Amino acid sequence: MADDAALSVVDQGVLDTAAIEIQRYRELSKRAHAGFDVPEAIKGGCSIELGHRGLVRLPPELIDVIKDDADRLALDRNRLTSLSGLSVRFAECTRLRYLVMRNNSLREFPLTVRLVVWIC
């Protein structure tokens, strides 16, 4: 992950929100599956809500935070115009199945992202 001092306040807020939601998911999942041998492949994933924030870009470090746990990433109602720099990295998100992108200003949608997730 990049040096925290180099991150903008907005970027750090995005990463902090995602990390908090991942931690909450892990704690709830641990309690829900306590005493049961549940294979990772069938456990539910975490939903990360980053909509309605006025975001114009996503920090590349977001993928590092969400890649192992998130199955849904909501980025709706922001001001995103591009996913440049992140499009190839979405393939690292092993659980990600839903990417909510409505009401943004994307000029193009990378094929690599379309192949990995269901886009809403």
C-alpha positions, -999 to +999 in steps of 0.1 A: +000+000+000+012+035-007+026+058+020-004+071+039+011+106+039+008+107+001-029+099+001-054+127-001-080+132+027-107+119+004-087+088-007-079+080+030-116+084+038-125+059+011-099+034+023-109+038+059-146+033+051-138+001+031-115-012+058-141-006+085-168-024+065-144-053+058-135-056+095-172-055+105-180-082+079-151-104+092-163-101+128-199-109+119-189-138+097-167-153+124-196-152+149-221-165+124-199-195+114-186-202+149-185-240+155-192-248+118-168-258+092-180-236+064-159-236+032-147-202+021-162-207-013-198-206+000-195-179+027-211-147+017-190-116+009-189-081+021-209-052+006-188-020+004-209+012+001-191+041-014-219+058-032-231+094-028-197+107-019-189+130-048-159+109-057-140+119-089-114+091-087-107+059-067-075+053-049-056+024-064-051+011-029-088+004-027-083-030-045-057-040-018-083-034+009-113-051-007-098-079-029-103-108-006-137-100+010-159-078-011-186-093-032-204-061-039-189-026-045-214+003-047-199+034-063-232+048-075-241+085-076-205+098-076-187+119-103-164+091-116-154+096-152-129+068-155-117+036-139-082+040-154-055+024-134-079+001-116-096-018-144-070-046-147-068-048-109-105-057-105-095-092-115-077-095-081-110-091-064-117-129-061-152-125-045-164-094-063-196-102-083-215-069-084-202-034-092-228-007-089-218+022-111-251+040-120-253+077-120-216+084-127-200+101-157-180+073-171-170+079-207-159+043-212-162+010-193-131-012-195-137-047-210-115-062-182-141-050-156-170-063-176-155-097-178-150-099-140-182-086-125-219-081-130-224-044-134-255-026-121 
